[in-house]
Amino acid sequence: MLSIIIPVYNSEKYLKECLTSIINQTLKDIEIICVNDGSTDNSLKILEEFGAQDSRLRIINQENQGQGYARNAGLEAAKGDYVGFIDSDDYISPDFYKKLYSYKSDIVLTTKRRYLENGKLRNKDFKVRDKNSLIIKNANIYNKIYRKDFLIKNNIKFYGKTNPAEDNYFSVKAILNADSIKIIKGGTYYYRVVEGSTIHKKFTSKDFIILDIMKEIKGFAPALRIIDSKINLELNSFYKRLDEDLKPEFKSEVEKLFPNVKLKEKFSLKLFR
């Protein structure tokens, strides 16, 4: 069985489309774990309506703690031999999980993605071939499934606190520890960029937690050059979106903690889109 984990927070606008795409999967042996992270809109009502129609859907209610805590709660509750993650404003093709679940590796991922922004749908397939390219170009969680006992064995969880490197902490650790990774071209994930999402938001001083995350990631494999490259890319991406008046403080902290990182004003975010 596959456990699909969805953190839900004030997602009423797109939640029905997300849930419909999951319920209609051609892979039927699934459980759908929706973690309602203290929503104040109609998200819980929508979840309850879908749960009444499909017994495979389970709801976990918690006070608002952020996506990391919500996903960890989903992981603890998951009964499947594999787990997958979907954001509540995204959706997937009908064969998405059937394609992924056809293979038995520690991690199975698809390179097919469609990118929705401002009503436009664009093709943005990932180009990955090995662990290094995965770490640099595809250290996210939404286009993958993970063998659950592999995650438990290696104590792979989310950092917890909402942070600008949420996917990276979990995914980099998983990629580094995986004995087997299968890359396929089937199935499509439809990734939606909405106002206020991480890809658009300006970061503030509370987001400096990224420095703690990068220290943790460095500790996963201190001698690997690809980890240094990853840290450089992530910190430059963060710096690009940081409020201007906070840049000098952040740059000073980076120079102390990561002397090899060179922050660039003209750093391109193209890699991350």
JOKAFEN-V691981 format. One record per pair of residues at least 12 apart in sequence whose ideal C-beta (glycine too) atoms are under 10 Angstrom apart, sorted by the first residue. I is the first residue (numbers start at 1). J is the second residue. Records with the same first field share a line. If there is no record, write none. Layout:
I: J ; J
//
This chain:
1: 27 ; 28 ; 29 ; 30 ; 31 ; 56 ; 78 ; 79 ; 80 ; 81 ; 82 ; 101 ; 148
2: 25 ; 27 ; 28 ; 29 ; 30 ; 31 ; 32 ; 78 ; 80 ; 81 ; 82 ; 83 ; 84 ; 97 ; 98 ; 100 ; 101 ; 145 ; 148
3: 30 ; 31 ; 32 ; 33 ; 58 ; 74 ; 75 ; 77 ; 78 ; 79 ; 80 ; 81 ; 82 ; 83 ; 84 ; 85 ; 145 ; 146 ; 148
4: 22 ; 25 ; 27 ; 30 ; 31 ; 32 ; 33 ; 34 ; 56 ; 57 ; 74 ; 78 ; 80 ; 82 ; 83 ; 84 ; 85 ; 86 ; 92 ; 96 ; 97 ; 145
5: 31 ; 32 ; 33 ; 34 ; 35 ; 60 ; 70 ; 71 ; 72 ; 73 ; 74 ; 75 ; 77 ; 78 ; 80 ; 83 ; 84 ; 85 ; 86 ; 141
6: 18 ; 19 ; 22 ; 32 ; 33 ; 34 ; 35 ; 36 ; 47 ; 57 ; 70 ; 71 ; 74 ; 84 ; 85 ; 86 ; 87 ; 88 ; 90
7: 33 ; 34 ; 35 ; 36 ; 37 ; 60 ; 62 ; 65 ; 66 ; 67 ; 68 ; 69 ; 70 ; 71 ; 72 ; 73 ; 74 ; 85 ; 86 ; 87 ; 88 ; 158
8: 34 ; 35 ; 36 ; 37 ; 38 ; 39 ; 43 ; 44 ; 46 ; 47 ; 59 ; 60 ; 61 ; 67 ; 70 ; 87 ; 88 ; 89
9: 35 ; 36 ; 37 ; 38 ; 39 ; 40 ; 41 ; 43 ; 64 ; 65 ; 66 ; 67 ; 70 ; 88 ; 162
10: 37 ; 38 ; 39 ; 40 ; 41 ; 42 ; 43 ; 64 ; 88
11: 34 ; 36 ; 37 ; 39 ; 41 ; 42 ; 43 ; 46 ; 47 ; 87 ; 88 ; 89 ; 194
12: 39 ; 41 ; 42 ; 43 ; 44 ; 45 ; 46 ; 88
13: 41 ; 42 ; 43 ; 88 ; 89 ; 192 ; 194
14: 87 ; 88 ; 89 ; 90 ; 91 ; 116 ; 192 ; 194
15: 34 ; 39 ; 41 ; 42 ; 43 ; 44 ; 45 ; 46 ; 47 ; 50 ; 88 ; 89
16: 46 ; 49 ; 50 ; 91
17: 88 ; 89 ; 90 ; 91 ; 190 ; 192
18: 34 ; 46 ; 50 ; 86 ; 87 ; 88 ; 89 ; 90 ; 91 ; 92 ; 190 ; 192
19: 32 ; 34 ; 46 ; 47 ; 49 ; 50 ; 51 ; 53 ; 54 ; 57 ; 86 ; 88 ; 91
20: 50 ; 91
21: 86 ; 90 ; 91 ; 92 ; 93 ; 94 ; 96 ; 189 ; 190
22: 34 ; 50 ; 54 ; 56 ; 57 ; 84 ; 86 ; 91 ; 92 ; 94 ; 96 ; 97
23: 50 ; 53 ; 54 ; 56 ; 57
24: 92 ; 93 ; 94
25: 56 ; 92 ; 93 ; 94 ; 95 ; 96 ; 97 ; 98 ; 101 ; 187
26: 93 ; 94 ; 95 ; 96 ; 97 ; 98 ; 99
27: 94 ; 95 ; 96 ; 97 ; 98 ; 99 ; 100 ; 101 ; 102
28: 56 ; 97 ; 98
29: 56 ; 80 ; 81 ; 97 ; 101
30: 56 ; 57 ; 80 ; 82 ; 84 ; 97 ; 101
31: 55 ; 56 ; 57 ; 58 ; 77 ; 78 ; 79 ; 80 ; 83
32: 47 ; 50 ; 51 ; 54 ; 56 ; 57 ; 58 ; 59 ; 86
33: 56 ; 57 ; 58 ; 59 ; 60 ; 70 ; 71 ; 73 ; 74 ; 75 ; 76 ; 77 ; 78 ; 79 ; 80 ; 83 ; 85
34: 46 ; 47 ; 48 ; 50 ; 51 ; 57 ; 58 ; 59 ; 60 ; 61 ; 70 ; 74 ; 86 ; 88
35: 47 ; 58 ; 59 ; 60 ; 61 ; 62 ; 65 ; 67 ; 69 ; 70 ; 71 ; 72 ; 73 ; 74 ; 75 ; 77 ; 88
36: 48 ; 59 ; 60 ; 61 ; 62 ; 64 ; 70 ; 88
37: 60 ; 61 ; 62 ; 63 ; 64 ; 65 ; 66 ; 67 ; 69 ; 70 ; 71 ; 73 ; 88 ; 162
38: 61 ; 62 ; 63 ; 64 ; 65 ; 66 ; 70
39: 61 ; 64 ; 88
40: 64
43: 88
44: 59 ; 61
46: 88
47: 59 ; 60 ; 61 ; 88
58: 74 ; 77 ; 78 ; 79
60: 73 ; 74 ; 76 ; 77
61: 73
64: 162
65: 160 ; 161 ; 162
66: 158 ; 159 ; 160 ; 161 ; 162 ; 163 ; 166
67: 85 ; 87 ; 88 ; 158 ; 160 ; 161 ; 162 ; 163 ; 166 ; 167 ; 198
68: 157 ; 158 ; 159 ; 160 ; 161 ; 162 ; 163 ; 166 ; 167 ; 169 ; 170
69: 158 ; 159 ; 160 ; 161 ; 162
70: 88 ; 158 ; 162
71: 83 ; 85 ; 141 ; 157 ; 158 ; 160 ; 166 ; 170
72: 157 ; 158 ; 159 ; 160 ; 170
73: 158
74: 158
75: 146 ; 148 ; 151 ; 152 ; 156 ; 157 ; 158 ; 170
76: 157
78: 148 ; 151
79: 148
80: 101 ; 145 ; 147 ; 148
81: 101 ; 104 ; 145 ; 147 ; 148 ; 149
82: 97 ; 100 ; 101 ; 103 ; 104 ; 105 ; 106 ; 107 ; 108 ; 144 ; 145 ; 146 ; 147 ; 148 ; 149 ; 150 ; 151
83: 141 ; 144 ; 145 ; 146 ; 147 ; 148 ; 151
84: 96 ; 97 ; 100 ; 101 ; 108 ; 141 ; 142 ; 143 ; 144 ; 145 ; 146 ; 189
85: 140 ; 141 ; 142 ; 143 ; 144 ; 145 ; 146 ; 158 ; 167 ; 170
86: 141 ; 142 ; 143 ; 189
87: 141 ; 142 ; 189 ; 191 ; 192 ; 194 ; 197
88: 192
89: 116 ; 190 ; 191 ; 192 ; 193 ; 194 ; 197
90: 113 ; 114 ; 116 ; 142 ; 189 ; 190 ; 191 ; 192 ; 193 ; 194
91: 114 ; 116 ; 188 ; 189 ; 190 ; 191 ; 192
92: 110 ; 114 ; 142 ; 143 ; 187 ; 188 ; 189 ; 190 ; 191
93: 110 ; 112 ; 114 ; 186 ; 187 ; 188 ; 189 ; 190
94: 187 ; 188
95: 186 ; 187 ; 188
96: 110 ; 112 ; 143 ; 145 ; 186 ; 187 ; 188 ; 189 ; 190
97: 110 ; 145 ; 187
98: 186 ; 187
99: 112 ; 184 ; 185 ; 186 ; 187 ; 188
100: 143 ; 144 ; 145 ; 182 ; 184 ; 186 ; 187
101: 145 ; 187
102: 182 ; 184 ; 186 ; 187
103: 145 ; 180 ; 181 ; 182 ; 183 ; 184
104: 147 ; 180 ; 182
105: 145 ; 146 ; 147 ; 150 ; 178 ; 179 ; 180 ; 181 ; 182 ; 183
106: 145 ; 146 ; 147 ; 149 ; 150 ; 151 ; 153 ; 154 ; 174 ; 175 ; 177 ; 178 ; 179 ; 180 ; 181 ; 182
107: 134 ; 144 ; 145 ; 146 ; 147 ; 150 ; 151 ; 171 ; 174 ; 175 ; 177 ; 178 ; 179 ; 180 ; 181 ; 182 ; 183
108: 143 ; 144 ; 145 ; 146 ; 147 ; 180 ; 181 ; 182 ; 183 ; 184 ; 187
109: 126 ; 128 ; 134 ; 138 ; 140 ; 141 ; 142 ; 143 ; 144 ; 145 ; 146 ; 171 ; 175 ; 181 ; 182 ; 183 ; 184 ; 187 ; 189
110: 125 ; 126 ; 143 ; 144 ; 145 ; 182 ; 183 ; 184 ; 185 ; 186 ; 187 ; 188 ; 189
111: 125 ; 126 ; 127 ; 128 ; 129 ; 137 ; 138 ; 143 ; 183 ; 184 ; 185 ; 186 ; 187 ; 188 ; 189
112: 124 ; 125 ; 126 ; 143 ; 184 ; 185 ; 186 ; 187 ; 188 ; 189 ; 190
113: 125 ; 126 ; 138 ; 140 ; 142 ; 143 ; 187 ; 188 ; 189 ; 190 ; 191
114: 188 ; 189 ; 190 ; 191 ; 192
115: 189 ; 190 ; 191 ; 192 ; 193 ; 199 ; 273
116: 190 ; 191 ; 192 ; 193 ; 194
117: 191 ; 192 ; 193 ; 194 ; 197 ; 199 ; 200 ; 273
118: 193 ; 195
121: 190 ; 192
122: 191 ; 273
123: 188
124: 191 ; 273
125: 185 ; 188
126: 138 ; 140 ; 143 ; 183 ; 185 ; 189
128: 143 ; 181 ; 183
129: 183
130: 175 ; 181 ; 183 ; 226
131: 172 ; 175 ; 176 ; 178 ; 181 ; 224 ; 226
132: 175 ; 224 ; 225 ; 226 ; 227 ; 229 ; 230
133: 183 ; 226
134: 171 ; 172 ; 174 ; 175 ; 176 ; 178 ; 181 ; 183 ; 226
135: 168 ; 171 ; 172 ; 175 ; 176 ; 217 ; 221 ; 224 ; 226 ; 227 ; 229 ; 230 ; 233
136: 226 ; 229 ; 230 ; 233 ; 271
137: 233 ; 271 ; 272
138: 167 ; 171 ; 175 ; 183
139: 165 ; 167 ; 168 ; 169 ; 170 ; 171 ; 172 ; 173 ; 174 ; 175 ; 217 ; 230 ; 233 ; 234
140: 166 ; 167 ; 168 ; 170 ; 171 ; 189 ; 191 ; 272
141: 158 ; 166 ; 167 ; 168 ; 170 ; 171 ; 174
142: 167 ; 171 ; 189 ; 191
143: 187 ; 188 ; 189 ; 191
144: 171 ; 174 ; 175 ; 181 ; 182 ; 183 ; 189
145: 182
146: 170 ; 171 ; 174 ; 178
147: 174 ; 178 ; 179 ; 180
150: 174 ; 177 ; 178 ; 179 ; 180
151: 170 ; 173 ; 174 ; 177
153: 177
154: 173 ; 174 ; 176 ; 177 ; 178
155: 173 ; 177
156: 169 ; 170 ; 171 ; 172 ; 173 ; 174 ; 176 ; 177 ; 178
157: 169 ; 170 ; 173
158: 170
159: 209 ; 212 ; 213 ; 216 ; 217
161: 206 ; 209 ; 212 ; 213
162: 198 ; 206 ; 207 ; 209
163: 198 ; 206 ; 207 ; 208 ; 209 ; 210 ; 212 ; 213
164: 198 ; 201 ; 203 ; 207 ; 208 ; 209 ; 210 ; 213 ; 234 ; 237 ; 238 ; 241 ; 242
165: 198 ; 207 ; 209 ; 210 ; 211 ; 212 ; 213 ; 214 ; 216 ; 217 ; 230 ; 231 ; 234 ; 235 ; 237 ; 238
166: 198 ; 210 ; 213
167: 198
168: 210 ; 213 ; 214 ; 216 ; 217 ; 230 ; 231 ; 233 ; 234
169: 210 ; 212 ; 213 ; 214 ; 216 ; 217 ; 220
172: 213 ; 216 ; 217 ; 220 ; 221 ; 226 ; 227 ; 230 ; 231 ; 234
173: 216 ; 217 ; 219 ; 220 ; 221
175: 220 ; 226
176: 217 ; 220 ; 221 ; 224 ; 226 ; 227
177: 220 ; 221
193: 273
198: 241 ; 272
199: 237 ; 241 ; 269 ; 272 ; 273
200: 241
201: 241
202: 241 ; 242 ; 243 ; 244 ; 246
203: 237 ; 238 ; 239 ; 240 ; 241 ; 242 ; 243 ; 246 ; 250
204: 242 ; 243 ; 246
205: 242 ; 243 ; 245 ; 246 ; 249 ; 250
207: 238 ; 241 ; 242 ; 243 ; 246 ; 250
208: 238 ; 242 ; 246 ; 249 ; 250 ; 253 ; 254
210: 231 ; 234 ; 235 ; 237 ; 238 ; 239 ; 242 ; 250 ; 254
211: 231 ; 235 ; 238 ; 250 ; 253 ; 254 ; 256 ; 257 ; 258
212: 257
213: 231 ; 234
214: 227 ; 230 ; 231 ; 232 ; 234 ; 235 ; 238 ; 254 ; 257 ; 258 ; 261
215: 231 ; 257 ; 258
217: 230 ; 231 ; 234
218: 230 ; 231 ; 257 ; 258
228: 258 ; 260 ; 261
229: 260
231: 254 ; 257 ; 258 ; 260 ; 261
232: 254 ; 258 ; 260 ; 261 ; 262 ; 263 ; 264 ; 267
233: 261 ; 267 ; 271 ; 272
234: 261 ; 272
235: 250 ; 251 ; 253 ; 254 ; 257 ; 258 ; 261 ; 262 ; 263 ; 267
236: 254 ; 261 ; 262 ; 263 ; 264 ; 265 ; 266 ; 267 ; 268 ; 269 ; 271 ; 272
237: 267 ; 268 ; 269 ; 271 ; 272
238: 250 ; 254 ; 263 ; 267
239: 251 ; 254 ; 261 ; 263 ; 264 ; 265 ; 267
240: 263 ; 264 ; 265 ; 266 ; 267 ; 268 ; 269 ; 272
241: 269
242: 263
247: 263 ; 265
250: 263
251: 263
//
